[in-house]
Amino acid sequence: MQAMTSNLHMPFGLAVLLALVHIEPAHTYTAYISNEKSNTVTVIDTDKWAVTKTIKVGQRPRGIELTRDQKFLLVAVGDDDTVQMIDVATGEIVATLPSGPDPELFIQDPAGKMLYVANENDNTVTIIDMETRTRLGEVQVGVEPEGMGLSPDGKILVNTSETTNMAHFIDTATREIVANVLVDARPRVAEFKKDGSELWVSSEIGGTVSIIDPVKREVRKKISFDIPGLRREAIQPVGVRITDDGKTAFVALGPANRVAVIDAATHTVKRYLLVGQRVWQLAFTPDQKYLLATNGVSNDVSVIDVTALKVIKTIQVGELPWGVAISQK
């Protein structure tokens, strides 16, 4: 009774505010994990951090992303030489897109009208019209293209070639290469800062992340990693994600089983977070409260609290989890 009496004397506005705070629902998103060996996509509810569904897809799924309207999930199935479109409402494959041989990573333009696909086996980037689902053309790049980055204004596409060890700058209007930037061995992921001021390229075998000036198109700085007790060759940077405010970056370090936390302003490593075995790709929830990391050898996903900088959950998924995409709603 004492609590009820005190509430009667509470100012009405404050009482309403507290009630709203109490009942406000948490944001719930859906995460999708491509499992390279089991040929499936695992669906995860990010409110319960639990698997809700497993979708059977084509052979060797890797790159994965939702369309801008959130209606379809795109999955690059490398051994089938195509990108499959999955209706997120039904979980059914409804179409395929005409990528080149062995598609790996891809990226959409800001409007979601164009899809740029790295085709590892024929050294090209394929350009696909998302509305007509037809191939518009291709750009010849270096050997074994993989990483795909796009400037915030959509004018410059960057592809990394694993064997040529370059970041190729492609003008999306002319579809021509306008610059080639040499980086360290086996570049994997290309990630722009949200303000477009920097391009980060991870080099798996080189063990570094190159910070590239997108205007001068030259390497400004390289970040290297040092983990006590691990040989340097065991530290292999792959996935890269940078917070929208440009303050913090996260880098997946492969068989080092760590995600590096980096001050993105000073380019200094702040700490290493222990995750599962062979951490590969990364993705934020839209509110950037959490970061999901795919762990290929342990067949699980680590959930990282971005504010606390600690792993709060491990979720078992399919065999060789590779990519991760998270819905915007």
Secondary structure, 3 states (H helix, E strand, C coil): CHHHHHHHCCCHHHHHHHHHHHHCCCCCCEEEEEECCCCEEEEEECCCCEEEEEEECCCCEEEEEECCCCCEEEEEEHHHCEEEEEECCCCEEEEEECCCCCEEEEEECCCCCEEEEEECCCCEEEEEECCCCEEEEEEECCCCEEEEEECCCCCEEEEEECCCCEEEEEECCCCEEEEEEECCCCEEEEEECCCCCCEEEEECCCCEEEEEECCCCEEEEEEECCCCCCCHHHCCCCCEEECCCCCEEEEECECCCEEEEEECCCCEEEEEEECCCCEEEEEECCCCCEEEEEECCCCEEEEEECCCCEEEEEEECCCCEEEEEECCC
